[in-house]
Amino acid sequence: MTQQPATRKWRPPLALVLFGALASMVGFSALSVFVLRFVLADWGWPLSLAVIGAGLALVTLVVAWLLTRLILGPVTDLAARARAGGEDARRPLPHYGTPEIEAMGEAVREMAARLHIRAEDLRAYADHVTHELKSPLTTIRASAEMLSEDAPGPLPARITEAAGRMQALLDALHALSRAAEGAEGSCKGAPIFLSAAKDAGLTAEAQDFEFPLSDSAARAVFDHLAGNAQRHGATHIAATKEGARITVSDNGQGVSDGNRDRIFDPFFTTRRAEGGTGMGLAIIRRMLAARGASITLLPGSGGARFAIDLSSSSES
């Protein structure tokens, strides 16, 4: 889609705007001294102070309006566009207050466009890799089945197992590249959290909270957290809300000190022998980041504690 350029009009430089604002206030102060010095005798205190007060209010309103229109308004709109991301971040503002803000706005647009292209390239690469490797994996599995019929033994089973793991990793890579899609929206988080915990065989408790993802995306987040807790020996999981933070904690084995810095890394898993891909938390983090939220592992012992911060999302 062709981007429409911003309206091109002459705008005063930022230095001129600031100098003009200061000069107007200083000039009015000097004028006030003149009024008090030479007009007070004829007008008297009440009228002189009333005129000075009215003039000060007028000058303040004019300066505030100019600064808001030329500086505060464009900067606020630009920040909102950057937070929104997507197509909004790449659209120019209706107008820029000063040439300096226009240059900053164009830089933000260019950065947003580059990030969008990079994300599209990564998604296309992941789609291409997963698609191209499906046929070889299918061939390997079929050959392993034929080999097991002709020569039963551990080798065909190991080949089939390795092919299955490769397929799981490809599926997880595809899910990671698509994690930000379909997450738009918000939902009541507590019922979805309790349902995910129940399906994982855990007892649970949860405070009411709004979650900045769609129902299906929120279910994917809580399914993984609950399933991960169950696989690490937990029997109970809880979600508490304090301000813009949701804390999910369980009574399982927790995370060892050596793994704390790596659990959000793609493909890192402590369950490789059981078929774990190490992509679950990476996908969750990508989904939350797409909505302006974040997830971190909190320090402590006696179970895992994850903090989901909504401060920069639509929850704030």
Disulfide bonds with the S-S distance in Angstrom:
none
